[in-house]
Amino acid sequence: MSALVLDCDGVLADTERYGHLPAFNQTFEEFGLPVRWSEEEYGRKLQIGGGKERMASLLTPEFVREAGLPTDPEGQRAQVAAWHQRKTAVYKDMVAAGRLPARPGVARVIGEALAAGWPVAVASTSAEESVRAVVEHVVAPELAARIAVFAGDVVPAKKPDPAIYRLVVEDLGLDRGRTLVVEDSRNGLRAAAGAGLRCLVTVNAYTEHEDLTEAVLVVSALGDPDDAPIRVLANRGRARPGAYLTLADLEACLEPRPRRPATVASRRRCG
């Protein structure tokens, strides 16, 4: 049985630019912190896996002194935890208000996969509350209840470490060779590849120029029949997508990659 495992941020919805970034900045403002991340700066912060870890990256000696923060490690951990708890609440309010629309094709593909009997899971390094809020917003409640969620601190290391994908495979008893991951970034792709899983990448404005060499298929979106046609940026597998991806295209991503035809010289050597 094939299985589908999706990242959350940037895959289910365009959460980074329109959700997490403004939630971080609102939190910084509420706590009186002397920082506001621009879209460009936040793009660099996305190289750090996990929201708490991104916040902790602020804690240079200069920033700690300027903001009047604790100087001991335990005090700083408690401070970051408080920031992150508030940021998660702000983000959840944004999701509930419908400010983060689902990316094209996500709800359709998840529904088709579940209808075909595929196990479906979401694997993210974001806080579990935030991830569940997005899942429940993107798909109907009866479908959300059938999706396994692995998020937050369920593993000690965040992406690009492959730990979370290894956990999904082990906990759900999945066949690595029949499990397709959908990611949106280089870090997520590295995590999937490190766990021995094939990965389809749906890029966004933050990630479309990243090195996605290990991906079996790279597209602008999963797409829907009534939307503009998707763009195929790289195809290293057997899928032959049209205007949007179908479940058959996802299945084809799990097939052995086509062999390159032998050259005349190599055929002569073999003969």
CYANA upper distance limits for C-alpha pairs under 8 A (distance plus 0.5 A):
  1 MET  CA    117 GLY  CA      8.39
  1 MET  CA    118 TRP  CA      7.05
  1 MET  CA    175 ASP  CA      8.28
  1 MET  CA    178 ARG  CA      7.26
  2 SER  CA    118 TRP  CA      6.20
  2 SER  CA    119 PRO  CA      7.93
  2 SER  CA    175 ASP  CA      8.19
  2 SER  CA    178 ARG  CA      5.18
  2 SER  CA    179 THR  CA      6.20
  2 SER  CA    180 LEU  CA      8.20
  2 SER  CA    251 GLU  CA      7.96
  3 ALA  CA    118 TRP  CA      5.49
  3 ALA  CA    119 PRO  CA      5.43
  3 ALA  CA    120 VAL  CA      6.54
  3 ALA  CA    174 LEU  CA      7.62
  3 ALA  CA    178 ARG  CA      6.76
  3 ALA  CA    179 THR  CA      5.12
  3 ALA  CA    180 LEU  CA      6.75
  4 LEU  CA    113 ALA  CA      7.94
  4 LEU  CA    118 TRP  CA      7.31
  4 LEU  CA    119 PRO  CA      6.84
  4 LEU  CA    120 VAL  CA      5.36
  4 LEU  CA    121 ALA  CA      6.97
  4 LEU  CA    179 THR  CA      6.38
  4 LEU  CA    180 LEU  CA      5.64
  4 LEU  CA    181 VAL  CA      6.56
  4 LEU  CA    182 VAL  CA      8.15
  5 VAL  CA    120 VAL  CA      6.22
  5 VAL  CA    121 ALA  CA      5.20
  5 VAL  CA    122 VAL  CA      6.00
  5 VAL  CA    123 ALA  CA      7.22
  5 VAL  CA    179 THR  CA      7.75
  5 VAL  CA    180 LEU  CA      6.73
  5 VAL  CA    181 VAL  CA      5.26
  5 VAL  CA    182 VAL  CA      6.82
  6 LEU  CA     11 VAL  CA      7.54
  6 LEU  CA     12 LEU  CA      8.22
  6 LEU  CA    120 VAL  CA      8.38
  6 LEU  CA    121 ALA  CA      6.81
  6 LEU  CA    122 VAL  CA      5.23
  6 LEU  CA    123 ALA  CA      6.58
  6 LEU  CA    181 VAL  CA      6.14
  6 LEU  CA    182 VAL  CA      5.22
  6 LEU  CA    183 GLU  CA      6.89
  7 ASP  CA     11 VAL  CA      6.34
  7 ASP  CA     12 LEU  CA      7.72
  7 ASP  CA    122 VAL  CA      6.10
  7 ASP  CA    123 ALA  CA      5.65
  7 ASP  CA    124 SER  CA      5.90
  7 ASP  CA    181 VAL  CA      8.20
  7 ASP  CA    182 VAL  CA      6.72
  7 ASP  CA    183 GLU  CA      5.89
  7 ASP  CA    184 ASP  CA      8.11
  7 ASP  CA    188 GLY  CA      8.17
  8 CYS  CA     12 LEU  CA      5.66
  8 CYS  CA     13 ALA  CA      7.66
  8 CYS  CA    122 VAL  CA      6.96
  8 CYS  CA    123 ALA  CA      7.40
  8 CYS  CA    124 SER  CA      6.29
  8 CYS  CA    131 VAL  CA      6.97
  8 CYS  CA    134 VAL  CA      8.13
  8 CYS  CA    135 VAL  CA      8.41
  9 ASP  CA     13 ALA  CA      6.74
  9 ASP  CA     14 ASP  CA      7.07
  9 ASP  CA     15 THR  CA      5.84
  9 ASP  CA     16 GLU  CA      6.82
  9 ASP  CA    124 SER  CA      8.10
  9 ASP  CA    126 SER  CA      8.46
 10 GLY  CA     14 ASP  CA      5.17
 10 GLY  CA     15 THR  CA      6.28
 10 GLY  CA     16 GLU  CA      6.97
 10 GLY  CA    103 ARG  CA      8.50
 10 GLY  CA    183 GLU  CA      8.36
 10 GLY  CA    184 ASP  CA      6.39
 10 GLY  CA    203 VAL  CA      8.29
 10 GLY  CA    204 ASN  CA      7.27
 11 VAL  CA    103 ARG  CA      7.31
 11 VAL  CA    106 VAL  CA      8.21
 11 VAL  CA    182 VAL  CA      7.70
 11 VAL  CA    183 GLU  CA      6.75
 11 VAL  CA    184 ASP  CA      6.44
 11 VAL  CA    202 THR  CA      7.25
 12 LEU  CA    102 ALA  CA      6.25
 12 LEU  CA    103 ARG  CA      6.28
 12 LEU  CA    106 VAL  CA      6.59
 12 LEU  CA    134 VAL  CA      7.95
 12 LEU  CA    135 VAL  CA      7.96
 12 LEU  CA    138 VAL  CA      7.48
 13 ALA  CA    100 LEU  CA      6.85
 13 ALA  CA    101 PRO  CA      6.51
 13 ALA  CA    102 ALA  CA      4.80
 13 ALA  CA    103 ARG  CA      5.27
 13 ALA  CA    134 VAL  CA      8.11
 13 ALA  CA    138 VAL  CA      8.19
 14 ASP  CA     18 TYR  CA      7.11
 14 ASP  CA     19 GLY  CA      8.20
 14 ASP  CA    100 LEU  CA      7.12
 14 ASP  CA    101 PRO  CA      7.76
 14 ASP  CA    102 ALA  CA      7.58
 14 ASP  CA    103 ARG  CA      6.97
 14 ASP  CA    204 ASN  CA      8.28
 15 THR  CA     19 GLY  CA      5.16
 15 THR  CA     20 HIS  CA      6.56
 15 THR  CA    100 LEU  CA      6.79
 16 GLU  CA     20 HIS  CA      5.40
 16 GLU  CA     21 LEU  CA      6.43
 17 ARG  CA     21 LEU  CA      6.09
 17 ARG  CA     22 PRO  CA      8.05
 17 ARG  CA     39 GLU  CA      7.64
 18 TYR  CA     22 PRO  CA      7.11
 18 TYR  CA     99 ARG  CA      8.16
 18 TYR  CA    100 LEU  CA      7.15
 19 GLY  CA     23 ALA  CA      6.59
 19 GLY  CA     91 TYR  CA      6.61
 19 GLY  CA     94 MET  CA      7.27
 19 GLY  CA     95 VAL  CA      8.24
 19 GLY  CA     99 ARG  CA      8.29
 19 GLY  CA    100 LEU  CA      7.20
 20 HIS  CA     24 PHE  CA      6.50
 20 HIS  CA     91 TYR  CA      6.92
 21 LEU  CA     25 ASN  CA      6.81
 21 LEU  CA     37 TRP  CA      7.88
 21 LEU  CA     39 GLU  CA      8.10
 21 LEU  CA     42 TYR  CA      7.50
 22 PRO  CA     26 GLN  CA      6.50
 23 ALA  CA     27 THR  CA      6.64
 23 ALA  CA     87 LYS  CA      6.08
 23 ALA  CA     88 THR  CA      8.21
 23 ALA  CA     90 VAL  CA      6.23
 23 ALA  CA     91 TYR  CA      6.01
 24 PHE  CA     28 PHE  CA      6.73
 24 PHE  CA     87 LYS  CA      6.36
 25 ASN  CA     29 GLU  CA      6.71
 25 ASN  CA     35 VAL  CA      8.26
 25 ASN  CA     36 ARG  CA      5.96
 25 ASN  CA     37 TRP  CA      7.04
 26 GLN  CA     30 GLU  CA      6.67
 26 GLN  CA     87 LYS  CA      8.21
 26 GLN  CA     90 VAL  CA      8.41
 27 THR  CA     31 PHE  CA      6.72
 27 THR  CA     83 TRP  CA      7.16
 27 THR  CA     86 ARG  CA      7.06
 27 THR  CA     87 LYS  CA      6.05
 27 THR  CA     90 VAL  CA      8.30
 28 PHE  CA     32 GLY  CA      6.62
 28 PHE  CA     33 LEU  CA      5.56
 28 PHE  CA     34 PRO  CA      7.99
 28 PHE  CA     35 VAL  CA      7.12
 28 PHE  CA     36 ARG  CA      7.52
 28 PHE  CA     83 TRP  CA      8.31
 29 GLU  CA     33 LEU  CA      6.53
 29 GLU  CA     34 PRO  CA      8.41
 29 GLU  CA     35 VAL  CA      8.47
 29 GLU  CA     36 ARG  CA      8.41
 31 PHE  CA     83 TRP  CA      8.25
 33 LEU  CA     67 ALA  CA      6.59
 34 PRO  CA     66 GLU  CA      8.36
 34 PRO  CA     67 ALA  CA      7.24
 37 TRP  CA     41 GLU  CA      6.28
 37 TRP  CA     42 TYR  CA      6.27
 38 SER  CA     42 TYR  CA      6.50
 39 GLU  CA     43 GLY  CA      6.65
 40 GLU  CA     44 ARG  CA      7.32
 41 GLU  CA     45 LYS  CA      6.96
 42 TYR  CA     46 LEU  CA      6.76
 43 GLY  CA     47 GLN  CA      8.01
 43 GLY  CA    206 TYR  CA      6.56
 45 LYS  CA     54 ARG  CA      6.72
 46 LEU  CA     54 ARG  CA      8.28
 47 GLN  CA    187 ASN  CA      7.64
 48 ILE  CA     53 GLU  CA      7.25
 48 ILE  CA     54 ARG  CA      6.49
 49 GLY  CA     53 GLU  CA      7.23
 49 GLY  CA     54 ARG  CA      7.80
 49 GLY  CA    125 THR  CA      7.22
 49 GLY  CA    158 LYS  CA      5.95
 49 GLY  CA    159 LYS  CA      6.05
 49 GLY  CA    160 PRO  CA      7.74
 49 GLY  CA    187 ASN  CA      8.36
 50 GLY  CA     54 ARG  CA      6.83
 50 GLY  CA    125 THR  CA      5.91
 50 GLY  CA    126 SER  CA      6.24
 50 GLY  CA    152 GLY  CA      8.42
 50 GLY  CA    158 LYS  CA      7.01
 51 GLY  CA     55 MET  CA      6.79
 51 GLY  CA     84 HIS  CA      7.63
 51 GLY  CA    126 SER  CA      6.95
 51 GLY  CA    127 ALA  CA      8.33
 52 LYS  CA     56 ALA  CA      6.54
 52 LYS  CA     80 VAL  CA      6.99
 52 LYS  CA     81 ALA  CA      7.55
 52 LYS  CA     84 HIS  CA      6.52
 53 GLU  CA     57 SER  CA      6.81
 54 ARG  CA     58 LEU  CA      7.91
 55 MET  CA     59 LEU  CA      8.32
 55 MET  CA     80 VAL  CA      7.15
 55 MET  CA     84 HIS  CA      8.31
 56 ALA  CA     80 VAL  CA      6.94
 58 LEU  CA     63 PHE  CA      7.22
 59 LEU  CA     63 PHE  CA      6.38
 59 LEU  CA     64 VAL  CA      6.24
 60 THR  CA     64 VAL  CA      6.63
 61 PRO  CA     65 ARG  CA      6.65
 62 GLU  CA     66 GLU  CA      6.63
 63 PHE  CA     67 ALA  CA      6.43
 64 VAL  CA     68 GLY  CA      6.34
 64 VAL  CA     69 LEU  CA      5.49
 64 VAL  CA     70 PRO  CA      7.65
 64 VAL  CA     71 THR  CA      7.53
 65 ARG  CA     69 LEU  CA      7.08
 69 LEU  CA     76 GLN  CA      7.78
 69 LEU  CA     79 GLN  CA      8.48
 70 PRO  CA     75 GLY  CA      5.90
 70 PRO  CA     76 GLN  CA      6.17
 70 PRO  CA     79 GLN  CA      8.43
 71 THR  CA     75 GLY  CA      7.50
 71 THR  CA     76 GLN  CA      7.23
 72 ASP  CA     76 GLN  CA      6.75
 73 PRO  CA     77 ARG  CA      6.65
 74 GLU  CA     78 ALA  CA      6.80
 75 GLY  CA     79 GLN  CA      6.69
 76 GLN  CA     80 VAL  CA      6.64
 77 ARG  CA     81 ALA  CA      6.61
 78 ALA  CA     82 ALA  CA      6.78
 79 GLN  CA     83 TRP  CA      6.84
 80 VAL  CA     84 HIS  CA      6.56
 81 ALA  CA     85 GLN  CA      6.57
 82 ALA  CA     86 ARG  CA      6.90
 83 TRP  CA     87 LYS  CA      6.62
 84 HIS  CA     88 THR  CA      6.53
 85 GLN  CA     89 ALA  CA      6.96
 86 ARG  CA     90 VAL  CA      6.81
 87 LYS  CA     91 TYR  CA      6.64
 88 THR  CA     92 LYS  CA      6.61
 88 THR  CA    127 ALA  CA      7.80
 88 THR  CA    129 GLU  CA      8.02
 88 THR  CA    130 SER  CA      6.84
 89 ALA  CA     93 ASP  CA      6.82
 90 VAL  CA     94 MET  CA      7.00
 91 TYR  CA     95 VAL  CA      6.89
 91 TYR  CA    130 SER  CA      7.52
 92 LYS  CA     96 ALA  CA      6.65
 92 LYS  CA    129 GLU  CA      8.24
 92 LYS  CA    130 SER  CA      6.41
 92 LYS  CA    133 ALA  CA      6.90
 93 ASP  CA     97 ALA  CA      6.62
 94 MET  CA     98 GLY  CA      7.05
 94 MET  CA     99 ARG  CA      6.09
 94 MET  CA    100 LEU  CA      7.62
 95 VAL  CA     99 ARG  CA      6.37
 95 VAL  CA    100 LEU  CA      6.30
 95 VAL  CA    133 ALA  CA      7.21
 95 VAL  CA    134 VAL  CA      6.95
 95 VAL  CA    137 HIS  CA      7.58
 96 ALA  CA    133 ALA  CA      8.01
 96 ALA  CA    137 HIS  CA      7.83
 98 GLY  CA    137 HIS  CA      8.27
101 PRO  CA    138 VAL  CA      8.03
102 ALA  CA    106 VAL  CA      7.42
102 ALA  CA    107 ALA  CA      8.07
102 ALA  CA    138 VAL  CA      6.02
103 ARG  CA    221 ALA  CA      7.85
103 ARG  CA    222 LEU  CA      8.50
104 PRO  CA    221 ALA  CA      6.89
104 PRO  CA    222 LEU  CA      6.60
104 PRO  CA    223 GLY  CA      5.34
104 PRO  CA    224 ASP  CA      6.44
104 PRO  CA    227 ASP  CA      8.23
105 GLY  CA    109 VAL  CA      6.49
105 GLY  CA    221 ALA  CA      7.82
105 GLY  CA    222 LEU  CA      5.38
105 GLY  CA    223 GLY  CA      4.93
105 GLY  CA    224 ASP  CA      5.38
105 GLY  CA    244 TYR  CA      8.30
105 GLY  CA    245 LEU  CA      8.37
106 VAL  CA    110 ILE  CA      6.63
106 VAL  CA    138 VAL  CA      8.36
106 VAL  CA    222 LEU  CA      7.06
106 VAL  CA    223 GLY  CA      8.29
107 ALA  CA    111 GLY  CA      6.57
107 ALA  CA    138 VAL  CA      6.78
107 ALA  CA    139 VAL  CA      6.00
108 ARG  CA    112 GLU  CA      6.67
108 ARG  CA    224 ASP  CA      8.14
109 VAL  CA    113 ALA  CA      6.56
109 VAL  CA    222 LEU  CA      8.42
109 VAL  CA    246 THR  CA      7.64
109 VAL  CA    247 LEU  CA      7.15
110 ILE  CA    114 LEU  CA      6.68
110 ILE  CA    120 VAL  CA      7.83
111 GLY  CA    115 ALA  CA      6.58
111 GLY  CA    143 LEU  CA      7.72
112 GLU  CA    116 ALA  CA      6.66
112 GLU  CA    247 LEU  CA      7.34
113 ALA  CA    117 GLY  CA      6.96
113 ALA  CA    118 TRP  CA      5.73
113 ALA  CA    119 PRO  CA      8.17
113 ALA  CA    120 VAL  CA      7.80
113 ALA  CA    247 LEU  CA      7.32
114 LEU  CA    118 TRP  CA      5.77
114 LEU  CA    119 PRO  CA      7.20
114 LEU  CA    120 VAL  CA      7.30
114 LEU  CA    143 LEU  CA      8.41
119 PRO  CA    147 ILE  CA      8.20
120 VAL  CA    146 ARG  CA      8.10
120 VAL  CA    147 ILE  CA      5.91
120 VAL  CA    148 ALA  CA      7.13
121 ALA  CA    147 ILE  CA      5.64
121 ALA  CA    148 ALA  CA      4.99
121 ALA  CA    149 VAL  CA      6.26
121 ALA  CA    150 PHE  CA      8.02
121 ALA  CA    168 VAL  CA      8.29
122 VAL  CA    147 ILE  CA      7.56
122 VAL  CA    148 ALA  CA      6.77
122 VAL  CA    149 VAL  CA      5.43
122 VAL  CA    150 PHE  CA      6.61
122 VAL  CA    151 ALA  CA      8.34
123 ALA  CA    149 VAL  CA      6.73
123 ALA  CA    150 PHE  CA      5.30
123 ALA  CA    151 ALA  CA      6.31
123 ALA  CA    164 ILE  CA      7.23
123 ALA  CA    165 TYR  CA      7.53
123 ALA  CA    168 VAL  CA      7.99
124 SER  CA    131 VAL  CA      7.84
124 SER  CA    150 PHE  CA      6.90
124 SER  CA    151 ALA  CA      5.30
124 SER  CA    152 GLY  CA      7.35
124 SER  CA    164 ILE  CA      8.24
125 THR  CA    151 ALA  CA      5.87
125 THR  CA    152 GLY  CA      5.49
125 THR  CA    153 ASP  CA      7.83
125 THR  CA    158 LYS  CA      6.37
125 THR  CA    159 LYS  CA      7.33
126 SER  CA    130 SER  CA      7.34
126 SER  CA    131 VAL  CA      7.07
126 SER  CA    151 ALA  CA      6.52
126 SER  CA    152 GLY  CA      5.59
127 ALA  CA    131 VAL  CA      6.87
127 ALA  CA    151 ALA  CA      6.59
127 ALA  CA    152 GLY  CA      4.80
127 ALA  CA    153 ASP  CA      8.11
128 GLU  CA    132 ARG  CA      6.61
128 GLU  CA    149 VAL  CA      8.25
128 GLU  CA    150 PHE  CA      7.91
128 GLU  CA    151 ALA  CA      5.32
128 GLU  CA    152 GLY  CA      5.62
129 GLU  CA    133 ALA  CA      6.69
130 SER  CA    134 VAL  CA      6.91
131 VAL  CA    135 VAL  CA      6.74
131 VAL  CA    149 VAL  CA      8.25
131 VAL  CA    151 ALA  CA      7.52
132 ARG  CA    136 GLU  CA      6.58
132 ARG  CA    149 VAL  CA      7.70
133 ALA  CA    137 HIS  CA      6.70
134 VAL  CA    138 VAL  CA      6.54
135 VAL  CA    139 VAL  CA      6.75
135 VAL  CA    144 ALA  CA      6.70
136 GLU  CA    140 ALA  CA      7.20
136 GLU  CA    141 PRO  CA      6.47
136 GLU  CA    144 ALA  CA      6.06
139 VAL  CA    143 LEU  CA      6.76
139 VAL  CA    144 ALA  CA      6.53
140 ALA  CA    144 ALA  CA      6.68
141 PRO  CA    145 ALA  CA      6.76
142 GLU  CA    146 ARG  CA      7.54
143 LEU  CA    147 ILE  CA      7.32
150 PHE  CA    154 VAL  CA      7.39
150 PHE  CA    164 ILE  CA      7.89
150 PHE  CA    168 VAL  CA      7.62
154 VAL  CA    164 ILE  CA      8.04
155 VAL  CA    163 ALA  CA      6.82
155 VAL  CA    164 ILE  CA      6.54
155 VAL  CA    167 LEU  CA      8.41
156 PRO  CA    163 ALA  CA      8.41
157 ALA  CA    161 ASP  CA      6.56
157 ALA  CA    163 ALA  CA      7.19
158 LYS  CA    162 PRO  CA      8.45
158 LYS  CA    163 ALA  CA      8.01
158 LYS  CA    164 ILE  CA      8.00
159 LYS  CA    163 ALA  CA      8.26
159 LYS  CA    164 ILE  CA      8.13
159 LYS  CA    187 ASN  CA      6.40
159 LYS  CA    188 GLY  CA      6.51
159 LYS  CA    190 ARG  CA      8.24
159 LYS  CA    191 ALA  CA      6.09
160 PRO  CA    187 ASN  CA      5.01
160 PRO  CA    188 GLY  CA      6.27
160 PRO  CA    189 LEU  CA      8.05
160 PRO  CA    190 ARG  CA      5.90
160 PRO  CA    191 ALA  CA      4.96
161 ASP  CA    190 ARG  CA      7.96
161 ASP  CA    191 ALA  CA      5.67
161 ASP  CA    194 GLY  CA      7.86
162 PRO  CA    166 ARG  CA      6.79
162 PRO  CA    190 ARG  CA      7.86
162 PRO  CA    191 ALA  CA      4.52
162 PRO  CA    192 ALA  CA      6.59
162 PRO  CA    193 ALA  CA      8.12
162 PRO  CA    194 GLY  CA      5.74
162 PRO  CA    195 ALA  CA      5.72
163 ALA  CA    167 LEU  CA      6.65
163 ALA  CA    191 ALA  CA      8.04
163 ALA  CA    195 ALA  CA      7.94
164 ILE  CA    168 VAL  CA      6.82
164 ILE  CA    191 ALA  CA      8.43
165 TYR  CA    169 VAL  CA      6.78
165 TYR  CA    191 ALA  CA      7.54
165 TYR  CA    192 ALA  CA      6.77
165 TYR  CA    195 ALA  CA      6.58
166 ARG  CA    170 GLU  CA      6.66
166 ARG  CA    195 ALA  CA      6.15
167 LEU  CA    171 ASP  CA      6.36
168 VAL  CA    172 LEU  CA      6.45
168 VAL  CA    174 LEU  CA      8.36
169 VAL  CA    173 GLY  CA      6.09
169 VAL  CA    174 LEU  CA      5.38
169 VAL  CA    175 ASP  CA      7.74
169 VAL  CA    176 ARG  CA      7.51
170 GLU  CA    174 LEU  CA      7.27
174 LEU  CA    178 ARG  CA      8.16
174 LEU  CA    179 THR  CA      7.40
175 ASP  CA    179 THR  CA      6.73
176 ARG  CA    196 GLY  CA      7.24
176 ARG  CA    197 LEU  CA      6.39
177 GLY  CA    197 LEU  CA      7.42
177 GLY  CA    198 ARG  CA      8.30
177 GLY  CA    254 LEU  CA      7.51
178 ARG  CA    254 LEU  CA      6.58
179 THR  CA    197 LEU  CA      6.94
179 THR  CA    198 ARG  CA      7.52
179 THR  CA    254 LEU  CA      7.89
180 LEU  CA    197 LEU  CA      7.04
180 LEU  CA    198 ARG  CA      5.90
180 LEU  CA    199 CYS  CA      6.23
180 LEU  CA    200 LEU  CA      7.68
180 LEU  CA    250 LEU  CA      7.97
180 LEU  CA    253 CYS  CA      8.06
180 LEU  CA    254 LEU  CA      7.28
181 VAL  CA    192 ALA  CA      7.21
181 VAL  CA    197 LEU  CA      7.36
181 VAL  CA    198 ARG  CA      6.73
181 VAL  CA    199 CYS  CA      5.11
181 VAL  CA    200 LEU  CA      6.63
182 VAL  CA    199 CYS  CA      6.24
182 VAL  CA    200 LEU  CA      5.37
182 VAL  CA    201 VAL  CA      6.16
182 VAL  CA    202 THR  CA      7.67
183 GLU  CA    188 GLY  CA      6.21
183 GLU  CA    189 LEU  CA      6.69
183 GLU  CA    199 CYS  CA      7.38
183 GLU  CA    200 LEU  CA      6.84
183 GLU  CA    201 VAL  CA      5.34
183 GLU  CA    202 THR  CA      6.83
184 ASP  CA    188 GLY  CA      7.33
184 ASP  CA    189 LEU  CA      8.07
184 ASP  CA    201 VAL  CA      5.54
184 ASP  CA    202 THR  CA      5.45
184 ASP  CA    203 VAL  CA      5.40
184 ASP  CA    204 ASN  CA      7.33
184 ASP  CA    207 THR  CA      7.33
185 SER  CA    189 LEU  CA      6.64
185 SER  CA    201 VAL  CA      7.65
185 SER  CA    203 VAL  CA      7.30
185 SER  CA    207 THR  CA      5.97
185 SER  CA    210 GLU  CA      7.75
185 SER  CA    212 LEU  CA      8.22
186 ARG  CA    190 ARG  CA      6.59
186 ARG  CA    207 THR  CA      7.86
186 ARG  CA    210 GLU  CA      6.71
186 ARG  CA    211 ASP  CA      6.90
186 ARG  CA    212 LEU  CA      6.49
187 ASN  CA    191 ALA  CA      6.83
188 GLY  CA    192 ALA  CA      6.81
189 LEU  CA    193 ALA  CA      6.56
189 LEU  CA    199 CYS  CA      6.97
189 LEU  CA    201 VAL  CA      8.01
189 LEU  CA    212 LEU  CA      7.74
189 LEU  CA    214 GLU  CA      7.72
189 LEU  CA    215 ALA  CA      7.41
190 ARG  CA    194 GLY  CA      6.35
190 ARG  CA    214 GLU  CA      8.36
191 ALA  CA    195 ALA  CA      6.90
192 ALA  CA    196 GLY  CA      7.04
192 ALA  CA    197 LEU  CA      5.80
192 ALA  CA    198 ARG  CA      7.39
192 ALA  CA    199 CYS  CA      6.97
193 ALA  CA    197 LEU  CA      5.80
193 ALA  CA    198 ARG  CA      6.98
193 ALA  CA    199 CYS  CA      7.67
193 ALA  CA    214 GLU  CA      7.64
198 ARG  CA    215 ALA  CA      7.51
198 ARG  CA    216 VAL  CA      7.06
198 ARG  CA    253 CYS  CA      8.10
198 ARG  CA    254 LEU  CA      7.43
199 CYS  CA    214 GLU  CA      8.20
199 CYS  CA    215 ALA  CA      5.69
199 CYS  CA    216 VAL  CA      6.41
199 CYS  CA    217 LEU  CA      7.80
200 LEU  CA    215 ALA  CA      6.16
200 LEU  CA    216 VAL  CA      6.27
200 LEU  CA    217 LEU  CA      5.41
200 LEU  CA    218 VAL  CA      6.47
200 LEU  CA    219 VAL  CA      8.45
200 LEU  CA    253 CYS  CA      8.20
201 VAL  CA    212 LEU  CA      8.37
201 VAL  CA    215 ALA  CA      6.95
201 VAL  CA    217 LEU  CA      6.80
201 VAL  CA    218 VAL  CA      5.24
201 VAL  CA    219 VAL  CA      6.81
202 THR  CA    218 VAL  CA      6.48
202 THR  CA    219 VAL  CA      5.52
202 THR  CA    220 SER  CA      5.86
202 THR  CA    221 ALA  CA      5.57
202 THR  CA    222 LEU  CA      7.42
203 VAL  CA    207 THR  CA      6.10
203 VAL  CA    208 GLU  CA      5.52
203 VAL  CA    218 VAL  CA      7.75
203 VAL  CA    219 VAL  CA      6.99
203 VAL  CA    220 SER  CA      5.90
203 VAL  CA    221 ALA  CA      7.43
204 ASN  CA    208 GLU  CA      6.15
204 ASN  CA    220 SER  CA      7.59
212 LEU  CA    218 VAL  CA      8.18
215 ALA  CA    236 ARG  CA      8.00
216 VAL  CA    234 ALA  CA      8.34
216 VAL  CA    235 ASN  CA      6.61
216 VAL  CA    236 ARG  CA      5.38
216 VAL  CA    237 GLY  CA      5.96
216 VAL  CA    253 CYS  CA      6.92
217 LEU  CA    232 VAL  CA      8.25
217 LEU  CA    233 LEU  CA      8.29
217 LEU  CA    234 ALA  CA      6.14
217 LEU  CA    235 ASN  CA      5.06
217 LEU  CA    236 ARG  CA      6.52
217 LEU  CA    237 GLY  CA      7.24
217 LEU  CA    239 ALA  CA      8.49
217 LEU  CA    253 CYS  CA      7.77
218 VAL  CA    232 VAL  CA      6.63
218 VAL  CA    233 LEU  CA      5.78
218 VAL  CA    234 ALA  CA      5.45
218 VAL  CA    235 ASN  CA      6.91
219 VAL  CA    230 ILE  CA      7.29
219 VAL  CA    231 ARG  CA      6.11
219 VAL  CA    232 VAL  CA      5.02
219 VAL  CA    233 LEU  CA      5.91
219 VAL  CA    234 ALA  CA      7.60
220 SER  CA    230 ILE  CA      6.25
220 SER  CA    231 ARG  CA      5.73
220 SER  CA    232 VAL  CA      7.11
220 SER  CA    233 LEU  CA      7.75
221 ALA  CA    230 ILE  CA      6.46
221 ALA  CA    231 ARG  CA      8.03
221 ALA  CA    244 TYR  CA      8.49
222 LEU  CA    230 ILE  CA      7.61
222 LEU  CA    244 TYR  CA      6.42
222 LEU  CA    245 LEU  CA      5.83
223 GLY  CA    227 ASP  CA      7.06
223 GLY  CA    228 ALA  CA      8.16
223 GLY  CA    229 PRO  CA      7.44
223 GLY  CA    230 ILE  CA      6.42
223 GLY  CA    243 ALA  CA      7.72
223 GLY  CA    244 TYR  CA      5.00
223 GLY  CA    245 LEU  CA      6.77
224 ASP  CA    228 ALA  CA      8.42
224 ASP  CA    243 ALA  CA      8.41
224 ASP  CA    244 TYR  CA      6.19
224 ASP  CA    245 LEU  CA      8.32
225 PRO  CA    243 ALA  CA      7.75
225 PRO  CA    244 TYR  CA      7.05
228 ALA  CA    243 ALA  CA      7.97
229 PRO  CA    242 GLY  CA      8.17
229 PRO  CA    243 ALA  CA      4.70
229 PRO  CA    244 TYR  CA      6.69
230 ILE  CA    242 GLY  CA      8.42
230 ILE  CA    243 ALA  CA      6.04
230 ILE  CA    244 TYR  CA      6.30
232 VAL  CA    241 PRO  CA      8.46
235 ASN  CA    239 ALA  CA      8.08
236 ARG  CA    257 ARG  CA      7.45
237 GLY  CA    252 ALA  CA      7.75
237 GLY  CA    253 CYS  CA      6.14
237 GLY  CA    255 GLU  CA      7.91
237 GLY  CA    256 PRO  CA      7.94
237 GLY  CA    257 ARG  CA      5.46
237 GLY  CA    258 PRO  CA      7.15
238 ARG  CA    252 ALA  CA      5.82
238 ARG  CA    253 CYS  CA      6.52
238 ARG  CA    255 GLU  CA      7.16
238 ARG  CA    256 PRO  CA      8.22
238 ARG  CA    257 ARG  CA      6.83
238 ARG  CA    258 PRO  CA      7.24
239 ALA  CA    248 ALA  CA      8.36
239 ALA  CA    249 ASP  CA      5.35
239 ALA  CA    250 LEU  CA      7.68
239 ALA  CA    251 GLU  CA      8.43
239 ALA  CA    252 ALA  CA      5.37
239 ALA  CA    253 CYS  CA      6.24
240 ARG  CA    249 ASP  CA      7.12
241 PRO  CA    245 LEU  CA      6.15
241 PRO  CA    246 THR  CA      8.01
241 PRO  CA    249 ASP  CA      6.71
245 LEU  CA    249 ASP  CA      6.41
245 LEU  CA    250 LEU  CA      7.88
246 THR  CA    250 LEU  CA      7.13
247 LEU  CA    251 GLU  CA      6.67
248 ALA  CA    252 ALA  CA      6.60
249 ASP  CA    253 CYS  CA      6.92
250 LEU  CA    254 LEU  CA      7.57
251 GLU  CA    255 GLU  CA      7.57
262 ALA  CA    266 SER  CA      6.53
262 ALA  CA    267 ARG  CA      6.80
263 THR  CA    267 ARG  CA      6.74
264 VAL  CA    268 ARG  CA      6.79
265 ALA  CA    269 ARG  CA      6.88
266 SER  CA    270 CYS  CA      6.66
267 ARG  CA    271 GLY  CA      6.58
